[in-house]
Amino acid sequence: MFTAKEDGLLKNWIEEAVKSECGLKNFAKNLRKDYEAVNNAVTTTISNGQVEGQVNRIKNIKRKMYGRAGFQLLGKMVLAKSA
């Protein structure tokens, strides 16, 4: 489904999961609530993974330096780690 990137595969999967007696039944039902967003995530090639990785890196630096550094030093740490 994620590699084929074809529209309609998610809908078919949800229908099969809802009919089955597996533990994914409630998960599949809840996917219907925001189907458009989930379907776009499955079918498009656009990803925000790189952005999320950078945000995670900055949060880790901030966590390490909490209470020990001012904004200027944190800015230097972020820029130094990005090079």
SULHUBEL-V515786 format. One record per residue. N is the residue number from 1. PHI is phi as a letter, one per 20 degrees, with the letter a starting at -180 (999 if undefined). BURIAL is # if it has 16 or more other ideal C-beta (glycine too) atoms within 10 Angstrom, else .. D_FIRST is the distance of its C-alpha to the first C-alpha in whole Angstrom. Layout:
{{N	PHI	BURIAL	D_FIRST} {N	PHI	BURIAL	D_FIRST}}
This chain:
{{1	999	.	0} {2	f	.	4} {3	e	.	6} {4	f	.	5} {5	l	.	6} {6	e	.	7} {7	f	.	9} {8	o	.	9} {9	f	.	6} {10	f	#	7} {11	f	.	10} {12	f	.	10} {13	f	.	9} {14	f	#	12} {15	f	.	14} {16	f	.	14} {17	f	#	14} {18	f	.	17} {19	f	.	19} {20	f	.	18} {21	d	.	21} {22	e	.	19} {23	f	.	19} {24	e	.	16} {25	g	.	18} {26	f	.	19} {27	g	.	17} {28	f	#	15} {29	f	.	18} {30	f	.	18} {31	f	#	15} {32	f	.	16} {33	f	.	19} {34	c	.	18} {35	g	.	15} {36	f	.	15} {37	f	.	15} {38	f	.	12} {39	f	#	10} {40	f	.	12} {41	f	.	11} {42	f	#	7} {43	e	#	8} {44	e	.	11} {45	e	.	12} {46	f	.	15} {47	c	.	16} {48	d	.	19} {49	g	.	19} {50	f	.	22} {51	f	.	24} {52	f	.	23} {53	f	.	24} {54	f	.	27} {55	f	.	28} {56	f	.	27} {57	f	.	30} {58	f	.	32} {59	f	.	32} {60	f	.	33} {61	f	#	36} {62	f	.	37} {63	f	.	37} {64	f	.	39} {65	e	.	42} {66	g	.	42} {67	m	.	46} {68	d	.	47} {69	b	.	46} {70	e	.	46} {71	f	.	44} {72	f	.	46} {73	f	.	45} {74	f	#	41} {75	f	.	41} {76	f	.	42} {77	f	#	40} {78	f	.	37} {79	f	.	38} {80	f	.	39} {81	f	.	36} {82	e	.	34} {83	e	.	36}}
